[in-house]
């Protein structure tokens, strides 16, 4: 019944096939009341499981739901309903929240932003608009807390915002008020051009390539970069212990730790271990 409620709410059968498989297995040998169509529940579930989403029942007009505190002055727009619809009209592929800012990657991979943190939105206006300097870029991923890093469709990295301990990856410190292309890796080697995902944390950053390599840079304290040393890294540096293994990375926003999911769905952690956030004892410079 939980699976059925979720499918009814979301309207996308494909997203909940695992739940329906479990439900089918559980009721296969049990008698059930007939529904109005004369089918048993098991037959109904089988029909539901095998059919495609009913696209004819989906409204043409997209929608967006917002939760939390909302101030017209802060976001430079009208009502929350108008603001929600302006986001929905972009048919977003991804929405990311940053420090007093919001980023949206629309259906055409154009990057939009709004909010009152001009250091990351790159605009004095608080209204939703294309990020200045990104008009010609096709963006596939963005992370925006507390600085901004993006990956583009052609596999390149750009960064901007407040710099601390080399977290922008451009080879030096200094705040940047426009997108900066990252071209050089640690050791002055050419940076790969096949990045597909990014993450930002407390004075450090990370990015994943299409080959499942993980690069990190910025503040190395407490082992958060995973390089088995604590040398400041102002350019992207390959995490050799996880070469060819990484499909997802998350960086601690207010702290100094990193979590990774590898291609076998195993979880690795490194960095600051206080309060048990690594899932193992002690600080670690090496992913385990």
NORSULFEN-V721164 format. One record per helix or strand of 3 or more residues. SS is the DSSP state (2 for helix, 1 for strand). FROM is the first residue (numbers start at 1). LEN is the number of residues. Records with the same first field share a line. If there is no record, write none. Layout:
BEGIN
SS=FROM-LEN + FROM-LEN
END
This chain:
BEGIN
2=2-9 + 13-15 + 41-10 + 55-3 + 72-4 + 80-9 + 118-4 + 186-3 + 221-3 + 240-3 + 274-3
1=94-5 + 101-5 + 111-5 + 139-5 + 148-5 + 157-5 + 176-7 + 195-7 + 204-6 + 214-5 + 233-6 + 246-6 + 257-6 + 267-5
END
